[in-house]
């Protein structure tokens, strides 16, 4: 049993390590862009959304890069996956803000 748990933990860490390259960390410009749609959004909130995205979505599959899906499509995708991935309403909103914001980031970001 201990070996199985160790193998699962190692696999989860490997997925998370790969996933971090797919999910850029938000910065001040991203928070400013998010605040246009959601006033008061902070870098910390967006980063929390990123962490939730990688942790919950990455526990079952390699999460796509935010830019792989049009910004306007992310809310529907997040809503469809929220229950399956164990996101409560607050976490769902944070993930959605992160994904929509980062999907709309300028190229090269």
Secondary structure as UniProt FT lines:
FT   HELIX           2..20
FT   TURN            21..22
FT   HELIX           28..37
FT   TURN            39..40
FT   HELIX           43..52
FT   HELIX           53..57
FT   TURN            58..60
FT   HELIX           66..68
FT   HELIX           71..85
FT   HELIX           89..103
FT   TURN            107..108
//
